[in-house]
Amino acid sequence: MKSISVVIPNFNGRHLFEKYFETNYKILKGLGPEVQIIVVDDASTDDSVAYLEQHYGDNITIIRKEKNSGFANTCNLGIRKAGNDLIFLLNTDVTLEEGYFEKLYKYFELEDTFGVMGRIIGMEDDNILDAARSPKILGRKIKPSNFFYLQDSDTLTPTFYLSGAIALMDTRKLKAINGFNEMFNPYYGEDQEMSIRAWRLGWKCYYEHNAVCRHEVSATTKGHKDAYSVKRIYFRNRYYMHHLHLHGLDLNLYHLQVILSDVLPSLLTFQFYKAEAYLDFLRNMNELKMRKRAFKRQMKVHKSNIGIIDVIENIQYMLKYKQVVKL
């Protein structure tokens, strides 16, 4: 059995620790003496850290940040600290069901597994909030499909990306791709972009329908920003993702599509968040180019030439002739 390091990002989550952490703590400690629990506090203004120190002080590692920066940076600090075979990212607003990990170990017997996630259901009901996703392309915009799972539970189910709330990943591979892209701070889209890099390096992301956890929807992002700012960040990060992973004519056509379908309508309807998001994206073009070149060098090291369109086709091929249950 592989050893696990658990990375828990936190911002003002004392109320969530009080509600959910004890249940998770018992399950995590049940994994064996080698389990490592790392809480990374993103400069909370509540007493999250004091609460953890009082109740779990000697049994977990707490990393305190002086400045709030967001999900990607917070997780990366924990990822760098992790020393076990696998890294499990766990949100503070999630509770694990018994047997969650036992259903996931088999995926890491496969050499090309990057990571796997389970099914996310509501905290008070069994409605599915997150499951497998397959990619689709509309014009040149790449989007995840609706949730799905496979009828045959013994068949390996690929997913376009792993949810950062409950992803179990190979530590060596996760560190090899340098974790999350911190341009995506404070939140949104960083788990999708990281998963795309994993696919492009020849690794696979999976979904296990029988591993179940419960999630309090958006509990970790409530109160962070006003709705307008959240939409602006969401679209900025979508523009980042496409620019990082499209090339040549596809990239040019994508930007034309964005200007015609996002930016101009945003200006004409006085809903400026998409236009402002595109300006935010343009302001960071130099860093995007630098990261794109760095990943190209990394692909050469891994002897991979897989593009985002290849990833889409590979996942669609893996799902061909399978009994897909759409949600």
QUIGI-V579896 format. One record per pair of residues at least 24 apart in sequence whose C-alpha atoms are under 7 Angstrom apart, sorted by the first residue. I is the first residue (numbers start at 1). J is the second residue. If there is no record, write none. Layout:
{{I;J} {I;J}}
//
This chain:
{{2;85} {2;86} {3;34} {3;35} {3;84} {3;85} {3;86} {4;35} {4;36} {4;84} {4;85} {4;86} {4;87} {4;88} {5;35} {5;36} {5;37} {5;82} {5;83} {5;84} {5;86} {5;87} {5;88} {6;36} {6;37} {6;38} {6;87} {6;88} {6;89} {6;90} {7;37} {7;38} {7;39} {7;75} {7;78} {7;79} {7;88} {7;89} {7;90} {8;38} {8;39} {8;40} {8;89} {8;90} {8;91} {8;92} {9;39} {9;40} {9;41} {9;71} {9;74} {9;75} {9;91} {10;39} {10;40} {10;41} {10;42} {10;92} {11;41} {11;42} {11;43} {11;44} {12;44} {12;45} {12;46} {12;48} {13;48} {13;92} {14;47} {14;48} {14;51} {16;92} {16;93} {17;92} {20;95} {23;95} {24;95} {24;96} {27;98} {37;61} {38;62} {38;78} {39;63} {40;64} {40;74} {40;78} {41;65} {42;67} {42;68} {42;69} {42;70} {42;74} {43;67} {43;68} {69;185} {69;186} {70;185} {70;186} {70;187} {71;185} {71;186} {71;187} {72;180} {72;181} {72;182} {72;184} {72;185} {72;190} {73;182} {76;179} {76;180} {85;170} {85;171} {86;168} {86;169} {86;170} {86;171} {87;168} {87;169} {87;170} {87;171} {88;166} {88;167} {88;168} {88;169} {89;164} {89;165} {89;166} {89;167} {89;168} {90;165} {90;166} {91;165} {91;166} {93;215} {93;216} {93;219} {93;220} {94;213} {94;214} {94;215} {94;216} {95;213} {95;214} {95;215} {96;212} {96;213} {96;214} {97;212} {97;213} {100;211} {100;212} {103;211} {112;203} {112;204} {113;203} {113;204} {113;205} {114;169} {114;170} {114;173} {114;198} {114;203} {114;204} {114;205} {115;167} {115;168} {115;169} {115;170} {115;204} {115;205} {115;206} {116;162} {116;167} {116;168} {116;169} {116;205} {116;206} {116;207} {116;208} {117;162} {117;163} {117;166} {117;167} {117;168} {117;206} {117;207} {117;208} {118;207} {118;208} {118;209} {118;210} {118;211} {118;212} {119;208} {119;209} {119;211} {119;212} {119;213} {120;212} {120;213} {120;214} {120;215} {121;213} {121;214} {121;215} {122;214} {122;215} {122;216} {123;214} {123;215} {123;216} {131;207} {132;159} {132;207} {133;159} {133;160} {133;161} {134;159} {134;160} {134;315} {135;160} {135;312} {136;312} {140;250} {140;253} {140;254} {141;254} {146;327} {147;326} {147;327} {148;324} {148;325} {148;326} {148;327} {149;209} {149;324} {149;325} {149;326} {150;322} {150;323} {150;324} {150;325} {151;323} {151;324} {151;325} {157;206} {157;207} {157;208} {158;205} {158;206} {158;207} {158;315} {159;205} {159;206} {159;207} {160;205} {161;191} {161;192} {161;195} {161;196} {161;205} {162;191} {162;192} {162;195} {162;205} {163;191} {164;191} {184;237} {188;234} {188;237} {189;237} {189;238} {193;241} {199;311} {200;306} {200;307} {200;308} {200;311} {201;299} {201;302} {201;304} {201;306} {202;304} {228;273} {231;273} {232;273} {232;274} {232;276} {232;277} {233;277} {235;274} {235;277} {236;277} {236;278} {236;280} {236;281} {239;281} {240;281} {244;288} {244;292} {245;308} {246;308}}
//
